[in-house]
Amino acid sequence: MNAETPIFATLGCRLNAYETEAMKELAAQAGLGNAVIVNTCAVTAEAVRKAKQEIRRLARENPGAPILVTGCAAQTEPETFAEMTEVTRVIGNHEKMQGETWSGLRSELAIPDLIGATEKIRVDDIMSVKETAGHLIDGFGRHRAYVQVQNGCDHRCTFCIIPYGRGNSRSVPAGVVVEQIKRLVGNGFNEVVLTGVDLTSWGADLPGTPRLGDLVMRILKLVPDLPRLRISSIDSIEADENLMQAIATEPRLMPHLHLSLQAGDDMILKRMKRRHLRDDAIRFCEEARKLRPGIVFGADLIAGFPTETEAMFDNSLKLIRDCGLTFLHVFPYSPRKGTPAARMPQVKGPAIRERAARLRAEGQGALTAWAAGEQGATRAVLTEGPRMGRTEHFAEVEFATDQPEGQIITARITGTAAGRLIA
């Protein structure tokens, strides 16, 4: 292994990927060049299983290297990882973003030790954390930068373990966000994505309780050289007036929204403790489409939530058509210990997998149909590689010839392949 550069493995969401970039700088500054750092996800039981599998693989490939495990799974079940003989330390989600954590680890790891599982753990109460910092990073690659504006969640959906991994909602002040985006644009980035755990709760803990739409409007006004702004997954029931106004009037806000819907049946939504009903989701998509014709929607959907009957599942399946969803993230339900849903009557595994497959097939059909309608259109494509890029709608484009990377180019769509566009 490279003695100068720590090895990082990132599982899970874009926020984890963002935080890995920040951790790379912190670990490098602390001189932890011989460490392996695994940033875990806790969203499903399968995610935890994959994290353990990844830790074992990295230990085999890097014999003698200290293995440091952090992220949401490390926060929610630190003992699980501390009991692994491959693991040297378990670091909490708050601790992983602190410079003193990494400098302290350098001195600790310089002295070989034989400690028990309890002593391995560096995880404090995430619920006691009241602020989140706007960690300055240079983005990912040369094309798109992600900016963390919020962390944590105040809601307690019955299936979700993430608040216990991330803590309560905390917002990065607007001024800090704007300054970071100015720096990224100055470094040549043509697109910035606002990211967080529960984006539409941004601002609730800040003076004056601003809303996400206020932040979007402020960024677009104060960073006029930013060509493209995206917002990642939102809770549509919390979309504020200024956010809808930005959707309607700001061409630099991209016409693609990913919605945290989870289900399309009212009883299941109530048992999930969601704050919207089926008609709320449909109404939001209709309103946004009137404000911004051509806007597209992605969504998270869970298959096989406890007590879900075939008729209830059919309502989720129909929601894809009723909302006009194009890009789906489908999650087969898996119980997370400590959540209310884990104590509810469970759907059998084969039924969950079969329903997830049907959701994915319906979603692929919707994507294929939408892509077919793009043929002949002219789109502004942000190139992410010599022959790959993304349109304003975040649709993937393949080019027949090499293109300059990290640029926004005008391209004519000439065909489609498995939901991807050809230009």
N, C-alpha and C positions, 0 to 999 in steps of 0.2 A: 504494500500500500504506500501511497505518497506520504512521506513523513512531514510535509509542509502544509497539507491541506486536509482538514477534517472531511470525512465521508458523511454525507447526509442522505437519508431516505425519507421521503415525504408521502404519507398516505392521507386520503380524504380530500377536503375541500380546498378552494382557492385561498381562503384565509390561512389555512395551514401552509400552503405554498408560499404565501406572502411572508408569513412569520419565519419560515425556513430561511428566506433570503436575509431577513434581519439577523437571525441567529448565526448565519455564516460570518457576518461581520463581527458579532460579539465573540464567537469562538476563536476567530482568527486573531482578534485583538488580545485575547487571553492566552494565545499561544498553545491552543489545544489541537495541534496539528496531527496528532496520532489517534484522535478519537473517532468513533463511529456514533452518529447521532440519529436516532429514529424518532420522527415526529408522527405520532399515531392519531388514528381516528376512532371515535366511539359510537358512530351513528347507528351501527347494527352489531349484533353478535358476530357476524361474519367479518366485519371490519377488525374486531379485536383478534379473531383467529388469524387473520392475514398479518396483523402486526407481529404476533408471536412467531409466525412462520418466517417473516422477513428478518426478525432479530436472529433467529437460528441460522438462517442463510448467511447473513453478514458476519456472524461470529465464526462460521466455518471458513469464510473467504478471507477473514482478517484476524488470524490467530494472534492472541496476545493484546489486541487493541481493546481499550476500554469502551464498553457499549453503554451509551447514555440514552435513556428512553424518556420522551416527553410527549406532549400533546394531550388530546382529550381523554384517550383511554388511560394514559398514565395518571391523569387527574382523577378520573372517576373510580378506577380500581388499581391503585398503586401496588397493592400487595400481590396482585396477579403477576406483575412484571418483576417485582423485587424477589419473588420466589424462584425466578428463572436463574439458573447458574450462569448463563451467558451475560446477564445484565450487571453492570457496575453501579449505576445510579439511576434513580427514577426522579424526574424533575417535573414540577407542576407547571401548569399553563401560565401562571403569573410569573413564577420564578424564571422561566425560560427566556423571558424578555428583559431580564435585569442583568446589567453588565457585571455586577458583583457576584452573581451566581457563577458565571463562567470563570472569573478570575479566582474565585474560591476553589472551584473544581480543579484548576491547574495545580494548585499547591497540594490539594488532597490526593490527586492521582499520581503525583510525583513520588509518593510514598506507598509502596505496595501494602495492602491491608487485607485482613481476613475479618469481615464484619458480617453480621447477620442481616436478614432481609429487612428488619425494621430500620436499621441504621442506613440502609441504602436509600431511603426515601427522603426526598426534599420537596414535599408537597404540603402547602398550607391551605387554609380555608379560602377557596376562590370566592365564596359569597361575601367575604369581608373586603374585597377589592372594590374601590369606589371610582377609580379613574382608569382610563386607557390612554396610552401615549400614541402619537402619530409617528410611528417608526419610519425613519427616512431610509429608503432603499432606492436603488437605481432602476427598478422594474425588472421584467423578465425578458431576456433576449433583446431584440432591437426593434420590436414592433408595437407591443401593447404593455402598458404599465398598470398595475393594480394598486390602489390606494385604500388602506384600511381606514374607515371613518367611524366604525362602531364595533363593539365587541359585547358578547353576552346577550342574555335574553331574560325579560321579566315575565314571560308567559310560561305556562306549565302544561303543554300538550301532554296527554296521558301516555303517549308512546315514546316521548323524547327524553333522552338522557343528557342532551347537550347543555342545558342550563347548569347542570352539576359539573360539567367540564369547563364551562366558560364563565360562569357566574352571572350576576345580574347585568342589565344593559348599561353600558358606558359609552359616551360619545367623544370623539375627537373634536375639539373646537374648530369652527369653520375657518378661522384665520390660519390655523396650522395646516388644514387640508389645502387651502388655496395656495399657500406658500410652497407646499410640496409639489403640487401640480405645476406651478410655474417653473420649478426647478426641473421637473421631468420634461416639460415642453422645451425648455432651454437645452436639454440634453438630446433632443431630437425625437421624442416620442410623439406619435400622431394620434394615439388613442389612449384614454385613461378609463379604467373601470373602477367605480366605487364599490367597495366590498365590506361586508360585515356579517354578523350572525343573524341579526334582525334589523335590516337596514331601515325599514320604515319607522322604527322607534328612535332613529337618530334625533338628537336634540332635546329629548324629554328631560334630561338631567342637566341641561345647560341653561344659563341665565336667559330668561325670556322665552324658554321652551320653543325654539324654532323647530320647523319640520323639515323633512327631507327635501321637499320642493324648494324651500328657502335656500338650502345648501346648493342644490342644482342650479338655481337661478344665479346665485352669487358666484359660483365657479364660472359659469358661462359669461357673466358680465366682467369679472375681474381677470379672466385669463382668455382674452379675445383671440390669442394665437393658437388655442387648443382646437384642432380640427374636429375631434370626435370624443364624445363623452358617453359612457354606458353606465347603467346601474345594474348590479347583479340582482339576485333573487329578492323579490319584495312580497310583502303581505298585502294583497290588493285591497282588503277592507280598510287598511290604514293609509291608503293613498290620499294625500292632502290636495287642497285646491291649487296650490302653486305647482305641485308636481304634474297635475293634469294640465295646467296652463303651459308648462314647459313642454309636455308631450305635444300639445297643439301648435305651439308657436316657435319652438327652437329646433331648427333643422340639424344643429350639431349634437343634439341628444338623439342617440340612435333609436330607430323604430323597432326595437326588440326588447320585450320584457319577459323575464322568467318569474313565474308566479308560484308561490307556495300554496298549492291547492290541497294536495294530499288525498282527497276523495271527492266523489260527486253525489254522495247520498247524505241526506240531512241527518238521519239517525246516527250514521257512522261519524259524521262531522261533530255532532254533539258529544258522542262518546270519546272522540279524540280531544274534546275540549278546544276545538277551533273556534274562532270568533266570527266566522262567516258561514252562510248556508249556500246551497247550490245556486239559487237564483242570484245571490250577491256576486258570485264569480261570473256568471253569464252576463249580468248587467254591467260589470266593470269592463269586460272585454268589448261589449257592444259600444259603451261610451267611449273607450279609448280608440276604438276603430273609427267612430264618427269624428273624433278630434284629429286623428292622424290616419287617414285612409292608407291601407297597405301595411300597417303595423302588424308584427307577428308576435306570437306568444309561445313561450315554453312553459313547462310546469313540472312540479314534483307530484307524483302519484304513488300511493302505497297500495299494494295488492294484498288481500287477505288479512286485513285488520281484524282483531278478535270480534266475534259475533257477526261478521259480514256474511250475509246470505248471497245466493246467486243473484237474486233480484237487486240487492243493494250494490253488488259489484257491477251489475248491468248499468246502474246509474252513473258509476264512474266511467265505464266504457263510453256511454253516450255523451259524457261531458266533453270528451275530446272533440266531438263534432259540434256540440252545442256552443262551446267556447271558441271553436276554430283553432285549437291548439296545433302547433307545428313541431316543436322540439320537446320530447318527453324525457324525464329522468324517472324511471320506474324502480321502485324499491319493494322487493318481496318483504312482507312484515316479518320481523324477528323480535322476540320478546327481550327487553332489556331489564335486567334485575333492578328492582327499586322503583320501577315506573308502575303507575296504576294499570296500564294496559296489560302488563305481564300477569296480572291476577284475574283478568277477564277470561271467559271461555274462548279457547284458541281454535282457529281454523286449522285443519290438518295440512301438513306440509305439501303433499302432492297437489291439493287444491290451490294453495298459495302460489306454487310454481306455475301451475297451469294458467291461473288468472294473470300473473305477471307476464307470461308469454303472450297472452291475448292483448293485454294493454300495449306491449311493445309492438306487436304486429299492427294494431290499429294506429299507433303513433307513426310507425314506418310508412303505412299507407297514406296517412295525412301528409307526411313530409314529402313523399314521392309525388303526390298530387300537387302540392304547393310548388315544388321545384319545377314540375312540368309547365306550370303557368309562368315561370320566370324566363322560359326560352324566348330569345329575341330581345329581352330587356337589356338596357345599358345600366351598369351598376358601378359605384365607386368601391373599389376593393382595396383593403389594407393587406399588403403582401406580408406573409409570415415565413415564407421560404421562396426559393427560386421559382417553384411551380405550384404554390399553394397560398391562398389568402382567404379573407372573410369579407362578405358584403356588409352593407349597413344593417341588414337583418341578421347578421352573424351566421349566414349560410356559408358553408365551405365551398371554395372555388378551386378547381384544378385548371392550370394553364397548360397549353400545348407547347409553349416555349418558355425559356427562363425569363424571369422578371427581376427588377431591382428589389431587394428586400427592405421591409420597413417603410415602404412608400404607399401612398394612396393613388391608385391608378384607375383610369376609366376603362372598363372592359365590357364587351358585349357577350351575353350568355348565349352559347350556341347549342348546348345540349345538357343532359343530365345523366348521372350514373349512381344508382342506389341512394338517391336523395341528395347527392353532391351536384354542384353546378359545374359545367365545363365552359371555359372561356378561351 
